[in-house]
């Protein structure tokens, strides 16, 4: 063990002075081990190679400030550990952002799908309303499309409230037969939400 520490001290001293031979020895002795460790956590050959390259780049850049009391192996592992943790943290953030973007895209697709469906339902309703007799058609458009009350429709068309109710009831029966009960209710609910 003392022999390793003294060899580490000699190599660190050489590195400290910018000795490329010492640097090559460190690379030769540790690059495979560092690669294996990096690969275990990063699960990618390219990412593991980048991690090893980073370790030796940091080692060379900080060679003048190296601590001679430090075990070289521990020093290399610490540099690797910091790099790997930063990569994992960075990748987690990237994945979270990608997830957020995919959710936004998914929501946009749902919004577009809803808009198309709403447009088709409105077209179906308006086409069916156009087939109604004149007075029923007017009452229906004012009630369903404009969201007016029976009182407002009666005043607007200059007819009684019971007449408005009668026209509307007849119109709904005909629309239910034309469109289907559930679909008609869905369309009217959708329109009411748009009016609000």
C-alpha positions in Angstrom: 0.0 0.0 0.0 2.8 2.4 0.9 4.5 1.5 -2.4 1.3 2.6 -4.3 1.2 5.8 -2.3 4.8 6.6 -3.1 4.3 5.8 -6.8 1.2 8.0 -6.7 3.3 10.8 -5.2 5.9 10.5 -7.9 3.3 10.5 -10.6 1.4 13.4 -9.0 4.7 15.3 -8.7 5.4 14.6 -12.4 1.9 15.7 -13.3 2.3 18.8 -11.2 5.3 19.8 -13.3 3.5 19.0 -16.6 5.3 15.7 -17.2 3.5 14.1 -20.2 5.1 10.7 -19.4 3.5 10.7 -16.0 0.2 11.6 -17.5 0.5 8.8 -20.0 1.2 6.3 -17.2 -1.9 7.5 -15.4 -3.9 7.1 -18.5 -2.5 3.6 -19.3 -3.1 2.4 -15.7 -6.6 3.8 -15.2 -8.5 4.5 -18.4 -10.1 1.0 -18.7 -11.2 0.9 -15.0 -12.7 4.5 -15.3 -14.4 3.5 -18.6 -16.0 0.4 -16.9 -17.3 2.5 -14.0 -18.6 5.2 -16.2 -20.4 2.7 -18.5 -22.0 1.0 -15.5 -23.8 4.2 -14.5 -24.3 6.0 -17.9 -25.2 2.8 -19.9 -23.7 4.2 -23.1 -20.3 3.7 -24.7 -20.1 7.2 -26.0 -21.1 8.7 -22.7 -18.6 6.5 -20.9 -15.8 7.6 -23.3 -16.8 11.2 -22.8 -16.6 10.7 -19.0 -13.1 9.2 -19.2 -11.9 12.0 -21.5 -13.3 14.5 -19.0 -11.5 12.9 -16.1 -8.1 13.1 -17.9 -8.8 16.6 -19.1 -9.6 17.8 -15.6 -6.6 16.0 -14.3 -4.3 17.7 -16.8 -5.9 21.2 -16.3 -5.7 21.0 -12.5 -2.3 19.3 -12.4 -0.7 22.3 -10.7 -3.1 22.3 -7.8 -3.1 18.5 -7.1 -2.8 17.4 -3.5 0.2 15.1 -3.0 -1.4 13.5 0.0 -4.3 12.2 -2.1 -4.5 8.7 -3.4 -4.4 9.0 -7.2 -7.0 6.4 -7.7 -9.4 8.1 -5.3 -8.7 11.4 -7.0 -9.6 10.0 -10.4 -12.7 8.3 -9.0 -13.9 11.5 -7.4 -13.5 13.4 -10.7 -15.4 10.6 -12.5 -18.1 10.5 -9.8 -18.7 14.3 -10.1 -18.9 14.1 -13.9 -21.3 11.1 -13.8 -23.6 12.7 -11.3 -23.7 15.9 -13.3 -24.5 13.9 -16.5 -27.3 11.9 -14.7 -28.7 15.2 -13.3 -28.5 16.8 -16.7 -30.1 13.8 -18.5 -32.9 13.8 -16.0 -33.6 17.4 -16.7 -33.5 16.8 -20.4 -35.9 13.9 -20.1 -38.2 15.9 -18.0 -38.2 18.7 -20.5 -38.8 16.2 -23.4 -41.7 14.8 -21.4 -43.1 18.3 -20.9 -42.8 19.1 -24.6 -44.4 15.7 -25.5 -47.3 16.4 -23.1 -47.7 19.9 -24.7 -47.7 18.4 -28.2 -50.1 15.7 -27.0 -52.4 18.4 -25.5 -52.2 20.4 -28.8 -53.2 17.2 -30.7 -56.2 16.7 -28.4 -57.2 20.4 -28.7 -57.0 20.1 -32.5 -59.0 16.9 -32.5 -61.6 18.5 -30.2 -61.8 21.5 -32.4 -62.3 19.3 -35.5 -64.9 17.2 -33.7 -66.7 20.3 -32.4 -66.8 21.8 -35.9 -68.2 18.6 -37.4 -70.9 18.5 -34.6 -71.8 22.1 -35.2 -72.1 21.6 -38.9 -74.3 18.6 -38.3 -76.5 20.6 -36.0 -76.8 23.6 -38.3 -77.6 21.4 -41.3 -80.4 19.7 -39.3 -81.7 23.0 -38.0 -82.0 24.3 -41.6 -84.4 21.4 -42.4 -86.9 22.6 -39.7 -89.9 24.8 -40.5 -89.2 28.5 -40.4 -90.6 29.4 -36.9 -89.0 26.3 -35.2 -85.7 27.1 -37.0 -85.7 30.7 -35.7 -86.6 29.7 -32.1 -83.9 26.9 -32.2 -81.2 29.2 -33.5 -81.9 31.9 -30.9 -82.2 29.4 -28.1 -79.3 26.9 -28.9 -76.9 29.1 -30.8 -77.4 32.5 -29.2 -78.3 31.2 -25.7 -81.3 33.4 -25.4 -84.1 32.7 -22.8 -87.7 31.9 -23.7 -88.6 35.4 -22.5 -86.0 37.1 -24.8 -87.0 34.9 -27.8 -90.7 35.8 -27.2 -89.9 39.5 -27.2 -87.6 39.3 -30.2 -90.1 37.3 -32.3 -93.1 39.0 -30.9 -94.8 35.7 -29.8 -95.9 34.3 -26.5 -93.6 32.3 -24.2 -95.9 29.2 -24.5 -95.5 29.5 -28.3 -91.7 29.7 -27.9 -91.8 26.5 -25.7 -94.0 24.7 -28.2 -91.8 25.5 -31.2 -88.7 24.6 -29.3 -90.2 21.3 -28.1 -91.2 20.4 -31.7 -87.8 21.4 -33.0 -85.9 19.3 -30.4 -88.1 16.2 -31.3 -87.3 16.6 -35.0 -83.6 17.2 -34.3 -83.5 14.1 -32.0 -84.9 12.0 -34.8 -82.5 13.5 -37.3 -79.3 13.5 -35.3 -79.9 11.0 -32.4 -80.7 11.9 -28.8 -77.3 11.5 -27.3 -75.5 13.3 -30.1 -78.0 16.2 -29.9 -77.5 16.6 -26.1 -73.7 16.5 -26.6 -73.9 19.2 -29.3 -76.1 21.4 -27.2 -73.9 21.0 -24.2 -70.8 21.9 -26.3 -72.5 25.0 -27.7 -73.6 26.1 -24.2 -70.0 25.8 -23.0 -68.9 27.9 -26.0 -71.5 30.5 -25.3 -70.5 30.8 -21.6 
